[in-house]
Each structure stands twice: as structure tokens, then as C-alpha cells.
């Protein structure tokens, strides 16, 4: 598959709004206008009208054996245009306060074509920084996406579906022990959700997704060297439904031959409350090594039900444990992914 991409980026002017002169508190705006022009040699599985490429569509033959998906397509689109506001504020709880609000025109729902080009929230978080600790709450990168170690690919997809990609509302606590950092995260879902099209399955489980990671990093700006490595894991629980619905009396049509009339009897159903749940583990490791002329990155991830991270995954019904009330057992799809990246 051939793909041609041209990027045009214009840096927007910086605006500053302050409440006070000394010290300076307020918000600084920045951003850019971005236009993408691309052409593909065949149809693709993608998001936002092809702007977020995942993988080529499989062969689909018509009645004469022709591949329907062997058809080129193009697009000109500007939905990645972005606006960012960086906020500084007074100290609180003996910590330095800051925040970020970032939005673009990428839209939130891939299925709703009207939503493409819609203004959407990208990042929105507040940070409290102490000498050795940091508390972040708001919408930020999922903990399986390492902001300091992701592949520098040409496409906007940032390596998906091999790379975990998601932004989630969360509470994140980081504790620094010299060059070592311990990160604990509790997160929910919003724009990137598990199968079902909403965050309801995670919310109805009654507990957020939990993640923990251990990172080690050393950076020397003058020597232009950096070493970053880490491991981590997480667990999330989903409740696919709140109740089952069983048909007790099927829908029926009865013909009266004497009057030549049809009687319609509607189906009757019975609902049963269910506590069905499906859990999923994830574990990952990464390393980044940078010297003046070479940057090397390596990332590996094994996880269950990673659909919400723009990866291959999800869950399926594995069996019926109560046929009378239609209670189901579920099983997760397991995903193993790894990538390596080197640049000069």
C-alpha cells in the first residue's frame, strides 16, 4: 500500500493574559493551523475520514473476483488545527499549580460524520507540584501511552494499532526518588471507550481502571543524551450489561379461518438483574536511549481487552451459565504488541 502525505503547519501567534504583573498568573495561548493532503492506493480501516490511519482494508471480492477495496482515495483536511492554553497560578497546599487546556477540530465520534470537524477537548488537567511529588487530575494521556517514548512515525496515528493510544479523565500521582519515579493512576473513559460505544461498561463496574508504573530516567541537556526506561501494569473491570432480557412468550400471529382475520400477540419478556463482569490485565515495558546523533526506542505491551486504546482487542461471550435467565460468561481477546524505533 502506498501512502503520500504532505504536511503544512503554521504556528499561531502567542497571546498572554495575566491577572497580575508580579508574580505572573494567567493563561498563555499557542497553537497551529495544520492541513493534511494525502493519497492512498487502496481503501483503509481508519478514523476521521482517513486522517487517522490504522491498517489496510482486507481483500473483499465481488461476484467476478475483483477486490472491491483495491480502490485509491484521497483527502484534503484541516481538522488537526489546534489551540492550547497553558495556565499558571498561585501556590496552593505548598505546591506550585499549573494547568493545560487543549482542543482541536478532530471531533469525538468516528461514526457520526457530522462530528468530524467538530471542536473537541484533547487535554484538560491541573497539576500540583511539590519538591518530590506531583498530583495531576483531569484529562491526559492514558498511562500505557508514554509521552517520553512513542514512535516518531510520519502518520498522525502515532503508531496505532501497535502503540497504545488514548486520552482519559484520571487522577495521577507521581513520587520521585532521585532518578526513579513511581506513578499510580486511576482513570475512567470518555472519547476512547471499551466495546459498546460508551464508557458505561467501565462506570457500571463500580471501580476505575487502575495502573501503576516504575520509571527510571537520566537526561543531560548539555551533552544531548538521555536514558529512559520503565515497566508497568494495570487492571480494568467491565460490566457489559445491567440485566438480561428473556422472551417468555414469543410473538405470534394467529389466522381465524372463519372470519379471515389475523390476531397479533406481542412477545412478552422478563428482565433479570445481573452482576456479570469481565476483567483484563495489561503489562508493558519500554526503553529510550539517546545520544547526539542517534535515538533508539523499544516498547512492548501484553494486555487483555485493549479496544479502548485504539488497538486490536475486546471481549466475547464464551458461554451461558444460566440458560433460564440468560446469564453469560465472557472472555477477553489477548493482544501482544511490540515496536522498535531508531532515528538519526
QUIWOFEN-V748729 format. One record per backbone hydrogen bond with DSSP energy under -1.0 kcal/mol. NH is the residue of the N-H (numbers start at 1). CO is the residue of the C=O. Records with the same first field share a line. If there is no record, write none. Layout:
# QUIWOFEN-V748729
NH = CO + CO
This chain:
# QUIWOFEN-V748729
4 = 39
6 = 37
8 = 35
10 = 33
12 = 31
15 = 29
17 = 27
19 = 25
26 = 88
27 = 17
28 = 86
29 = 15
30 = 84
32 = 82
33 = 10
35 = 8
36 = 77
37 = 6
38 = 75
39 = 4
40 = 73
41 = 2
43 = 69
45 = 55
47 = 52
51 = 48
52 = 47
54 = 45
55 = 45
57 = 43
62 = 66
65 = 62
68 = 60
70 = 67
71 = 69
73 = 40
75 = 38
77 = 36
81 = 78
82 = 32
83 = 103
84 = 30
85 = 101
86 = 28
87 = 99
88 = 26
89 = 97
92 = 95
95 = 92
96 = 129
98 = 127
99 = 87
100 = 125
101 = 85
102 = 123
103 = 83
104 = 120
105 = 79
107 = 118
115 = 112
118 = 115
120 = 104
122 = 102
123 = 102
124 = 139
125 = 100
126 = 137
127 = 98
128 = 135
129 = 96
130 = 133
134 = 174
135 = 128
136 = 172
137 = 126
138 = 170
139 = 124
140 = 168
142 = 166
145 = 142
149 = 146
153 = 151
160 = 157
162 = 159
163 = 159
165 = 309
168 = 140
170 = 138
171 = 186
172 = 136
173 = 184
174 = 134
175 = 182
176 = 132
177 = 180
180 = 177
181 = 215
182 = 175
183 = 213
184 = 173
185 = 211
186 = 171
187 = 209
188 = 169
203 = 199
204 = 200
206 = 203
209 = 187
210 = 235
211 = 185
212 = 233
213 = 183
214 = 231
215 = 181
216 = 229
217 = 179
218 = 227
220 = 225
225 = 220
226 = 290
227 = 218
228 = 288
229 = 216
230 = 286
231 = 214
232 = 284
233 = 212
234 = 282
235 = 210
236 = 280
238 = 278
239 = 201
244 = 272
246 = 270
248 = 268
249 = 268
252 = 265
254 = 263
256 = 261
260 = 256
261 = 256
263 = 254
265 = 252
268 = 249
270 = 246
272 = 244
274 = 242
278 = 238
280 = 236
282 = 234
283 = 302
284 = 232
285 = 300
286 = 230
287 = 298
288 = 228
289 = 296
290 = 226
291 = 294
295 = 343
296 = 289
297 = 341
298 = 287
299 = 339
300 = 285
301 = 337
302 = 283
303 = 335
304 = 281
305 = 333
309 = 306
310 = 307
316 = 331
318 = 329
319 = 329
321 = 327
322 = 327
327 = 322
329 = 319
331 = 316
333 = 314
335 = 303
337 = 301
339 = 299
341 = 297
343 = 295
